[in-house]
Amino acid sequence: MDWFHSEQACLDYLERLRWPQEFICPTCGVIGAPIKTSRNRIVCQSCKHQTSVTAGTIFDKTRTPLKVWLAAAWYITNQKHGVSALGLQRVLGLGSYQTAWTMLHRFRRAMIRPGRDLLKGLVEVDETYIAIGDKTQPFKAKGHKSHTAKTLVVIAIEMLEPKGFGRIRLRRILDDSERQVIPFVKDVIQPGTTVHTDGSAAYRSLKDEGYIHRRSVMLGSQTPAHVSMPGVHRVASLIHRWLLGIHQGAVQPSQLDHYLDEFVFRFNRRKSLSRGMLFYRLLEQAVVTAPVTYQDVINQPVT
């Protein structure tokens, strides 16, 4: 609150994050000092296009003061295990649960950095089923309707030597077929990496894709799966506990991808000693992430 005591202080901070060197016009691309108006508008001297610091970011057209947004970012990054919309509403004193919920979803979209480094070294890959409630599409289970559905998520985790876990990547997939898991591996793991999987035939083409493939056939093995592949089983257990503990099983399938992004953000930064750096990184990404509305979030289809 000392740093961001006014809306202008918030705008100045976000402007430095968005244009750390000089202003770049989003329309013509010209670099140079703009004209600033009394209503916080920024005018390009070349093409006369008008914009603002928050236009095209997750803060675009928000009616919530920026002081509240930055306080939310600080609270989110200071909670080790995550926050719920209800908890955020109470801490910030927001009058609307919908506002807190949408704010969290906007920040979740800023938690994944485009062009992030690929996983390397020794990487375990496997799938897990996550049971989540789907209020829109109940299905029959043992003679009665149930709102609980199983969603398949593929996990990749770096294994450190002599022990320990590195970074992770997650993705919701439709099934455990080759056409679903191989594109995931290619998107998140560096070629030449040793990829450790179970005996599934879905991974048989990994060698052809330039990976060193290590297989552990679980069927008939005397070694338990969680011992053969401890990384993916540990992450799967943590995801289940996190979704049930923080979000109380209220995650819908259409929003699961963004909850997984938040889990990845938190897991990969679990050893960070600087909460201020997490806050900085989240806002740095927030000013280059496109906005979404409440309607965009609730109407997002399941693909």
VOLUMLUM-61033 format. One record per residue (C-alpha): y, x, z. Coordinates in nm, 4 decimals, m for minus. Layout:
VOLUMLUM-61033
<site v="Y" u="X" w="Z"/>
...
This chain:
VOLUMLUM-61033
<site v="0.0000" u="0.0000" w="0.0000"/>
<site v="0.2307" u="0.3002" w="0.0479"/>
<site v="0.1640" u="0.4186" w="m0.3060"/>
<site v="0.1799" u="0.0769" w="m0.4702"/>
<site v="0.4483" u="m0.0989" w="m0.2690"/>
<site v="0.5967" u="m0.2807" w="m0.5706"/>
<site v="0.5006" u="m0.4120" w="m0.9135"/>
<site v="0.7090" u="m0.1380" w="m1.0732"/>
<site v="0.5198" u="0.1315" w="m0.8842"/>
<site v="0.1932" u="m0.0205" w="m1.0102"/>
<site v="0.3221" u="m0.0339" w="m1.3683"/>
<site v="0.4390" u="0.3279" w="m1.3531"/>
<site v="0.0968" u="0.4400" w="m1.2298"/>
<site v="m0.0935" u="0.2452" w="m1.4958"/>
<site v="0.1433" u="0.3743" w="m1.7653"/>
<site v="0.0620" u="0.7341" w="m1.6682"/>
<site v="m0.3080" u="0.6544" w="m1.6880"/>
<site v="m0.2839" u="0.4781" w="m2.0228"/>
<site v="m0.0560" u="0.7327" w="m2.1906"/>
<site v="m0.0943" u="1.0598" w="m1.9959"/>
<site v="0.0976" u="1.2595" w="m2.2584"/>
<site v="0.3266" u="1.0334" w="m2.4596"/>
<site v="0.3388" u="0.6691" w="m2.5610"/>
<site v="0.1183" u="0.5838" w="m2.8611"/>
<site v="0.2093" u="0.2668" w="m3.0473"/>
<site v="m0.0985" u="0.0398" w="m3.0704"/>
<site v="0.0262" u="m0.0943" w="m3.4057"/>
<site v="0.1483" u="0.2021" w="m3.6119"/>
<site v="0.0034" u="0.4909" w="m3.4070"/>
<site v="0.3318" u="0.6805" w="m3.3863"/>
<site v="0.3626" u="0.9074" w="m3.0829"/>
<site v="0.6955" u="0.9265" w="m2.9061"/>
<site v="0.9191" u="0.7937" w="m2.6348"/>
<site v="0.9573" u="0.4147" w="m2.6631"/>
<site v="1.2467" u="0.1873" w="m2.5791"/>
<site v="1.1997" u="0.0055" w="m2.2476"/>
<site v="1.3553" u="m0.3347" w="m2.1890"/>
<site v="1.4582" u="m0.4999" w="m1.8648"/>
<site v="1.1481" u="m0.7278" w="m1.8745"/>
<site v="0.9006" u="m0.4367" w="m1.8712"/>
<site v="0.8517" u="m0.4584" w="m2.2454"/>
<site v="0.7878" u="m0.1388" w="m2.4402"/>
<site v="0.9289" u="m0.1218" w="m2.7937"/>
<site v="0.8113" u="0.1300" w="m3.0525"/>
<site v="1.1102" u="0.3061" w="m3.2083"/>
<site v="0.9287" u="0.3352" w="m3.5406"/>
<site v="0.7889" u="m0.0126" w="m3.6152"/>
<site v="0.9746" u="m0.2087" w="m3.3422"/>
<site v="0.6464" u="m0.3542" w="m3.2155"/>
<site v="0.6741" u="m0.4860" w="m2.8601"/>
<site v="0.3967" u="m0.4347" w="m2.6079"/>
<site v="0.3504" u="m0.3778" w="m2.2358"/>
<site v="0.1560" u="m0.1461" w="m2.0094"/>
<site v="m0.1029" u="m0.4151" w="m1.9359"/>
<site v="m0.1385" u="m0.5623" w="m2.2882"/>
<site v="m0.4913" u="m0.5188" w="m2.4223"/>
<site v="m0.6276" u="m0.4063" w="m2.0843"/>
<site v="m0.8255" u="m0.5914" w="m1.8180"/>
<site v="m0.4897" u="m0.6795" w="m1.6588"/>
<site v="m0.3646" u="m0.8563" w="m1.9721"/>
<site v="m0.1867" u="m1.1907" w="m1.9073"/>
<site v="m0.2918" u="m1.1957" w="m1.5453"/>
<site v="m0.0887" u="m1.4057" w="m1.3046"/>
<site v="m0.2228" u="m1.2078" w="m1.0095"/>
<site v="0.0202" u="m0.9366" w="m0.8910"/>
<site v="m0.0778" u="m0.5841" w="m0.9861"/>
<site v="m0.0575" u="m0.4860" w="m0.6187"/>
<site v="m0.3501" u="m0.7208" w="m0.5588"/>
<site v="m0.5415" u="m0.5811" w="m0.8571"/>
<site v="m0.5051" u="m0.2235" w="m0.7341"/>
<site v="m0.5949" u="m0.3249" w="m0.3784"/>
<site v="m0.9086" u="m0.4872" w="m0.5246"/>
<site v="m0.9958" u="m0.1668" w="m0.7125"/>
<site v="m0.9578" u="0.0349" w="m0.3915"/>
<site v="m1.1750" u="m0.2059" w="m0.1944"/>
<site v="m1.4438" u="m0.2174" w="m0.4669"/>
<site v="m1.4724" u="0.1615" w="m0.4889"/>
<site v="m1.4701" u="0.2040" w="m0.1111"/>
<site v="m1.7696" u="m0.0222" w="m0.0519"/>
<site v="m2.0834" u="0.1878" w="m0.0850"/>
<site v="m2.3179" u="m0.0977" w="m0.1728"/>
<site v="m2.0830" u="m0.3235" w="m0.3656"/>
<site v="m1.8915" u="m0.6420" w="m0.2926"/>
<site v="m1.9312" u="m1.0113" w="m0.3604"/>
<site v="m1.6600" u="m1.2365" w="m0.4988"/>
<site v="m1.6480" u="m1.4231" w="m0.1673"/>
<site v="m1.5986" u="m1.0985" w="0.0242"/>
<site v="m1.3237" u="m0.9885" w="m0.2153"/>
<site v="m1.1512" u="m1.3250" w="m0.1821"/>
<site v="m1.1471" u="m1.2963" w="0.1964"/>
<site v="m1.0221" u="m0.9375" w="0.2057"/>
<site v="m0.7404" u="m0.9949" w="m0.0447"/>
<site v="m0.6501" u="m1.3379" w="0.0876"/>
<site v="m0.6902" u="m1.4993" w="m0.2531"/>
<site v="m0.6620" u="m1.8757" w="m0.2647"/>
<site v="m0.9190" u="m1.9120" w="m0.5419"/>
<site v="m1.2809" u="m1.7968" w="m0.5494"/>
<site v="m1.2635" u="m1.8193" w="m0.9294"/>
<site v="m0.9842" u="m1.5585" w="m0.9339"/>
<site v="m1.1871" u="m1.3130" w="m0.7256"/>
<site v="m1.5006" u="m1.3739" w="m0.9325"/>
<site v="m1.3200" u="m1.3178" w="m1.2643"/>
<site v="m1.1449" u="m1.0099" w="m1.1257"/>
<site v="m1.4794" u="m0.8554" w="m1.0336"/>
<site v="m1.6206" u="m0.9268" w="m1.3774"/>
<site v="m1.3217" u="m0.7642" w="m1.5440"/>
<site v="m1.3660" u="m0.4526" w="m1.3331"/>
<site v="m1.7399" u="m0.4443" w="m1.4110"/>
<site v="m1.6559" u="m0.4185" w="m1.7812"/>
<site v="m1.4510" u="m0.1091" w="m1.7034"/>
<site v="m1.7290" u="0.0696" w="m1.5160"/>
<site v="m1.9109" u="0.2050" w="m1.8224"/>
<site v="m1.7369" u="0.4809" w="m2.0129"/>
<site v="m1.7895" u="0.4841" w="m2.3912"/>
<site v="m1.9296" u="0.8117" w="m2.5185"/>
<site v="m2.0765" u="0.9096" w="m2.1820"/>
<site v="m2.3151" u="1.2076" w="m2.1753"/>
<site v="m2.6804" u="1.1486" w="m2.2592"/>
<site v="m2.9551" u="1.2000" w="m2.0016"/>
<site v="m3.1480" u="1.5261" w="m2.0305"/>
<site v="m3.4058" u="1.7473" w="m1.8616"/>
<site v="m3.7000" u="1.5393" w="m1.7406"/>
<site v="m3.6399" u="1.1650" w="m1.7701"/>
<site v="m3.8664" u="0.8827" w="m1.6515"/>
<site v="m3.8599" u="0.5582" w="m1.8492"/>
<site v="m4.0233" u="0.2290" w="m1.7552"/>
<site v="m3.9552" u="m0.1446" w="m1.7375"/>
<site v="m3.9293" u="m0.3824" w="m1.4446"/>
<site v="m3.9013" u="m0.7581" w="m1.4107"/>
<site v="m3.6064" u="m0.8960" w="m1.2154"/>
<site v="m3.6324" u="m1.2502" w="m1.0826"/>
<site v="m3.2939" u="m1.4217" w="m1.1086"/>
<site v="m3.1863" u="m1.7824" w="m1.0960"/>
<site v="m3.1005" u="m1.9620" w="m1.4190"/>
<site v="m2.9385" u="m2.2943" w="m1.3369"/>
<site v="m2.8921" u="m2.3855" w="m1.7032"/>
<site v="m3.2532" u="m2.3563" w="m1.8215"/>
<site v="m3.5095" u="m2.4582" w="m1.5589"/>
<site v="m3.8723" u="m2.4177" w="m1.6588"/>
<site v="m4.1931" u="m2.5675" w="m1.5254"/>
<site v="m4.3958" u="m2.3518" w="m1.2898"/>
<site v="m4.7199" u="m2.4850" w="m1.1374"/>
<site v="m4.6317" u="m2.8463" w="m1.1979"/>
<site v="m4.2695" u="m2.8392" w="m1.0830"/>
<site v="m3.9370" u="m2.7265" w="m1.2207"/>
<site v="m3.8047" u="m2.3897" w="m1.1130"/>
<site v="m3.4645" u="m2.2308" w="m1.1692"/>
<site v="m3.6023" u="m1.8789" w="m1.1222"/>
<site v="m3.6684" u="m1.6760" w="m1.4360"/>
<site v="m3.7958" u="m1.3232" w="m1.4858"/>
<site v="m3.5735" u="m1.0899" w="m1.6875"/>
<site v="m3.7046" u="m0.7592" w="m1.8218"/>
<site v="m3.4935" u="m0.4469" w="m1.7615"/>
<site v="m3.5710" u="m0.0976" w="m1.8917"/>
<site v="m3.4856" u="0.1982" w="m1.6667"/>
<site v="m3.4235" u="0.5642" w="m1.7469"/>
<site v="m3.3657" u="0.8173" w="m1.4670"/>
<site v="m3.3211" u="1.1944" w="m1.4616"/>
<site v="m3.5678" u="1.3748" w="m1.2341"/>
<site v="m3.4247" u="1.6826" w="m1.0645"/>
<site v="m3.6172" u="1.9956" w="m0.9642"/>
<site v="m3.7643" u="2.0576" w="m0.7139"/>
<site v="m3.6947" u="1.6989" w="m0.6087"/>
<site v="m3.4306" u="1.4321" w="m0.6259"/>
<site v="m3.2782" u="1.1926" w="m0.8759"/>
<site v="m2.9945" u="1.2414" w="m1.1201"/>
<site v="m2.8187" u="0.9827" w="m1.3361"/>
<site v="m2.9633" u="0.6526" w="m1.4514"/>
<site v="m2.9240" u="0.4094" w="m1.7394"/>
<site v="m3.0264" u="0.0413" w="m1.7462"/>
<site v="m3.0530" u="m0.2241" w="m2.0154"/>
<site v="m3.1740" u="m0.5829" w="m2.0273"/>
<site v="m3.4338" u="m0.6227" w="m2.3031"/>
<site v="m3.6177" u="m0.9179" w="m2.4537"/>
<site v="m3.9684" u="m0.7715" w="m2.4276"/>
<site v="m4.1514" u="m0.4422" w="m2.3778"/>
<site v="m4.2126" u="m0.3842" w="m2.7482"/>
<site v="m4.1415" u="m0.0644" w="m2.9391"/>
<site v="m3.8456" u="m0.2219" w="m3.1195"/>
<site v="m3.6776" u="m0.2820" w="m2.7822"/>
<site v="m3.7536" u="0.0354" w="m2.5826"/>
<site v="m3.7206" u="0.3056" w="m2.8510"/>
<site v="m3.3579" u="0.2177" w="m2.9423"/>
<site v="m3.2757" u="0.2297" w="m2.5702"/>
<site v="m3.4278" u="0.5786" w="m2.5394"/>
<site v="m3.2366" u="0.7008" w="m2.8461"/>
<site v="m2.9096" u="0.5576" w="m2.7130"/>
<site v="m2.9261" u="0.7115" w="m2.3649"/>
<site v="m3.1476" u="1.0236" w="m2.3779"/>
<site v="m3.0730" u="1.3508" w="m2.5540"/>
<site v="m3.3227" u="1.4549" w="m2.8266"/>
<site v="m3.5531" u="1.7352" w="m2.7137"/>
<site v="m3.5737" u="1.5921" w="m2.3626"/>
<site v="m3.9084" u="1.5441" w="m2.1894"/>
<site v="m3.9585" u="1.1695" w="m2.1526"/>
<site v="m4.2185" u="1.0578" w="m1.8974"/>
<site v="m4.3612" u="0.7078" w="m1.9485"/>
<site v="m4.6706" u="0.5102" w="m1.8607"/>
<site v="m4.9508" u="0.4572" w="m2.1119"/>
<site v="m4.7727" u="0.1787" w="m2.3034"/>
<site v="m4.8152" u="0.1958" w="m2.6809"/>
<site v="m4.4478" u="0.1010" w="m2.7162"/>
<site v="m4.3537" u="0.4665" w="m2.6577"/>
<site v="m4.6002" u="0.6238" w="m2.9011"/>
<site v="m4.3302" u="0.7149" w="m3.1562"/>
<site v="m4.1225" u="0.9223" w="m2.9138"/>
<site v="m4.2530" u="1.2494" w="m3.0561"/>
<site v="m4.1505" u="1.1396" w="m3.4040"/>
<site v="m3.7999" u="1.0732" w="m3.2700"/>
<site v="m3.7647" u="1.4304" w="m3.1435"/>
<site v="m3.8672" u="1.3915" w="m2.7781"/>
<site v="m4.1353" u="1.5649" w="m2.5730"/>
<site v="m4.3529" u="1.2777" w="m2.4558"/>
<site v="m4.5441" u="1.2918" w="m2.1276"/>
<site v="m4.7759" u="0.9958" w="m2.0633"/>
<site v="m4.9293" u="0.8818" w="m1.7348"/>
<site v="m5.1958" u="0.6197" w="m1.7922"/>
<site v="m5.1960" u="0.3929" w="m1.4882"/>
<site v="m5.5026" u="0.1838" w="m1.5713"/>
<site v="m5.7972" u="0.3207" w="m1.3761"/>
<site v="m5.5933" u="0.6033" w="m1.2245"/>
<site v="m5.6504" u="0.6940" w="m0.8607"/>
<site v="m5.2835" u="0.7914" w="m0.8282"/>
<site v="m5.0560" u="0.4945" w="m0.7481"/>
<site v="m4.7851" u="0.4167" w="m1.0024"/>
<site v="m4.5052" u="0.4800" w="m0.7528"/>
<site v="m4.6427" u="0.8312" w="m0.6989"/>
<site v="m4.6893" u="0.9128" w="m1.0679"/>
<site v="m4.3425" u="0.7831" w="m1.1580"/>
<site v="m4.1377" u="0.7743" w="m0.8355"/>
<site v="m3.7952" u="0.7602" w="m0.9999"/>
<site v="m3.8196" u="0.4351" w="m1.1926"/>
<site v="m4.0007" u="0.2617" w="m0.9073"/>
<site v="m3.7336" u="0.3697" w="m0.6604"/>
<site v="m3.4541" u="0.2426" w="m0.8864"/>
<site v="m3.6363" u="m0.0865" w="m0.9523"/>
<site v="m3.6694" u="m0.1444" w="m0.5770"/>
<site v="m3.3007" u="m0.0678" w="m0.5185"/>
<site v="m3.1898" u="m0.3056" w="m0.7951"/>
<site v="m3.3874" u="m0.5931" w="m0.6444"/>
<site v="m3.2514" u="m0.5279" w="m0.2949"/>
<site v="m2.8941" u="m0.4895" w="m0.4249"/>
<site v="m2.8952" u="m0.8134" w="m0.6231"/>
<site v="m3.0436" u="m1.0116" w="m0.3345"/>
<site v="m2.8443" u="m0.8431" w="m0.0584"/>
<site v="m2.4943" u="m0.8276" w="m0.2062"/>
<site v="m2.5026" u="m1.1138" w="m0.4535"/>
<site v="m2.7607" u="m1.3311" w="m0.2745"/>
<site v="m2.9569" u="m1.4045" w="m0.5910"/>
<site v="m2.6617" u="m1.5834" w="m0.7555"/>
<site v="m2.6571" u="m1.3678" w="m1.0708"/>
<site v="m2.7042" u="m1.5617" w="m1.3937"/>
<site v="m2.8923" u="m1.4110" w="m1.6930"/>
<site v="m2.5819" u="m1.4200" w="m1.9142"/>
<site v="m2.3946" u="m1.1923" w="m1.6702"/>
<site v="m2.6819" u="m0.9633" w="m1.5687"/>
<site v="m2.5791" u="m0.6841" w="m1.8093"/>
<site v="m2.2489" u="m0.6345" w="m1.6284"/>
<site v="m2.4095" u="m0.6364" w="m1.2845"/>
<site v="m2.6432" u="m0.3651" w="m1.4117"/>
<site v="m2.3373" u="m0.1697" w="m1.5298"/>
<site v="m2.1948" u="m0.1897" w="m1.1780"/>
<site v="m2.5235" u="m0.0701" w="m1.0281"/>
<site v="m2.5267" u="0.2282" w="m1.2674"/>
<site v="m2.1626" u="0.3086" w="m1.1789"/>
<site v="m2.2410" u="0.3088" w="m0.8077"/>
<site v="m2.5762" u="0.4888" w="m0.8281"/>
<site v="m2.4451" u="0.7705" w="m1.0470"/>
<site v="m2.1530" u="0.8276" w="m0.8083"/>
<site v="m2.3433" u="0.7817" w="m0.4828"/>
<site v="m2.2861" u="1.1438" w="m0.3795"/>
<site v="m1.9139" u="1.1478" w="m0.4540"/>
<site v="m1.7111" u="1.2735" w="m0.1600"/>
<site v="m1.3825" u="1.1359" w="m0.2910"/>
<site v="m1.3248" u="0.7608" w="m0.2851"/>
<site v="m0.9833" u="0.8279" w="m0.4383"/>
<site v="m1.1466" u="0.9823" w="m0.7447"/>
<site v="m1.3670" u="0.6744" w="m0.7919"/>
<site v="m1.0558" u="0.4575" w="m0.7697"/>
<site v="m0.8810" u="0.6793" w="m1.0253"/>
<site v="m1.1766" u="0.6752" w="m1.2668"/>
<site v="m1.2125" u="0.2969" w="m1.2471"/>
<site v="m0.8443" u="0.2371" w="m1.3228"/>
<site v="m0.8433" u="0.5066" w="m1.5917"/>
<site v="m1.1125" u="0.3096" w="m1.7715"/>
<site v="m0.9531" u="m0.0268" w="m1.6884"/>
<site v="m0.6436" u="0.0492" w="m1.8972"/>
<site v="m0.8552" u="0.1087" w="m2.2095"/>
<site v="m1.0963" u="m0.1836" w="m2.1610"/>
<site v="m1.0310" u="m0.5089" w="m2.3455"/>
<site v="m0.9608" u="m0.8162" w="m2.1309"/>
<site v="m1.1898" u="m1.1136" w="m2.0809"/>
<site v="m1.1055" u="m1.4574" w="m1.9499"/>
<site v="m1.2936" u="m1.6767" w="m1.7067"/>
<site v="m1.4126" u="m1.8888" w="m2.0000"/>
<site v="m1.5348" u="m1.5765" w="m2.1851"/>
<site v="m1.7507" u="m1.4836" w="m1.8876"/>
<site v="m1.9053" u="m1.8219" w="m1.8156"/>
<site v="m1.9665" u="m1.8991" w="m2.1833"/>
<site v="m2.1301" u="m1.5661" w="m2.2637"/>
<site v="m2.4631" u="m1.6417" w="m2.4341"/>
<site v="m2.7935" u="m1.4843" w="m2.3372"/>
<site v="m2.9189" u="m1.2726" w="m2.6284"/>
